[in-house]
Amino acid sequence: MSETNVDGLRSPLQTGTHPLLAHETNSPLWTPPIIHAYAACKLCILQRRSFYISEVKGEGKTSFLRALREQLPNDFESSFSILFYSAANRHANSIRAYFIEFLRSIDHPTLTGETARLKARVGDRLEVLASMTLWKMVVLLLDEAQAFLPEDFGFLKDIQNELEKKGISLVVVTCGEEPGMKNMLTTMKEHGPAGACADRFGLHRVRLRGYDKNSLRVVLRAVDSKIWPPGSGCTWTQYFFPRAFSNGFRFENHVDDLWSAFTDFGQIRKKKIENEKGHKVEECLLSRRIFEALPYLAVRVADDDIDQGYLKKKFWTAAAAHAAGMLDD
C-alpha cells in the first residue's frame, strides 16, 4: 500500500480506535504467554476442573480473561455457557448483597427477595443456562477475586454442590492479584471449613508466563504484520509510519533496542515458574509495560524521526521510561 493510500485511511477520529491505542477494549494479541495459558485452561475445562490464575498487577490477567471469553465459544461452540463476574469495587457486605450482585452480573431481571430465595434464583439461573448446552456445564470467569472473602467462596461451593446433584457442572476460573490472592488461599487452607473451598478452587494454578525477549519479538512481529482497518491491507506499523515502513522500518528489527531500554529502567525481572521438572527462573517483562510503550511510540514518534528504517535509541529510551512511569508528559 502506498503512502498516499495510507494517508487516506488516517484521521484523528479513526486513529483513536486503532487496536494499538485501544488495546484494552479490543481483542488481545495472541502472544506466547496467552497461547500457553489458554492451552492449559482448555485442559482444565475439559476435565471440568476449577482452577485459579494469580499474578502480579500488570501481568495481563484481565486481557487474558478477555481472550478466554472470546475464544472459548469459538473452540467449543455451544458445549457450555460462559459467565463473567468481576469482584472489583463490588464487595458485598452481606450474604443477601452478595447474591444480588451475582444476579446482576448474570443479567437476572429480579433482584428482590429474601436471602434464601436469591440464592435459589442464582442456582436456577445457572441450571437453565447449563441445560441449554451440550455438556450441561457453566464456566464462571471470576475476575479480581482477591476482593472476595472466604465465605464468598463458601457460597460458590454450596451452589456448585447443588448443581452437581442435578447433573450440572460449574467450573470456576478464579483470577486474582498477587500477593493478596495467594495469601487468602493460604489462610483458607489453614482454617477449618474454608480449607475445603481453597482445595476446590485454589488447588490447580494456571500461570501467565511473563514476556521474555522472544515473546516481545513475537509481539513486535504482530504489530508489523496485523492489518487495520480490516481489509485495507495496511499493517499497524504502516498505518502510523507509512514512509518509514516503505523504507524498511519494522518494529521487530528493534527488539534488542526496546529490551535494552527496559533493562536500563529496571523493568526486566526474574520470575520463577513451576513445572514437572521442578522450577525454572525466567527473565521477563510485564505485559502492561509493552502495551504502554508501543502506543507511546505510535503517537509520539513521527515518520521524519525514522532514518532509513532506523529509529534512534533516545526514542526507545523515552518509550520505556514512559511505560515505567518515569517520564513526565
Secondary structure, 3 states (H helix, E strand, C coil): CCHHHHHHHCCHHHHCCCCCCCCCCCCCCCCHHHHHHHHHHHHHHHCCCCEEEEECCCCCHHHHHHHHHHHHHHHHCCCCEEEEEECCCCCCCCHHHHHHHHHHHCCCCCCCCCHHHHHHHHHHHHHHHHHCCCCCEEEEEEECHHHCCHHHHHHHHHHHHHHHHCCCEEEEEEEEECCHHHHHHHHHHCCCCHHHHHHHHCCCECCCCCECHHHHHHHHHHHHHCECCCCCCCEHHHHHCHHHHHCCCCHHHHHHHHHHHHHHCCCCEEEEEEECCEEEEEEEECHHHHHHHHHHHHHHCCHHHEECCEECHHHHHHHHHHHCCCCCC
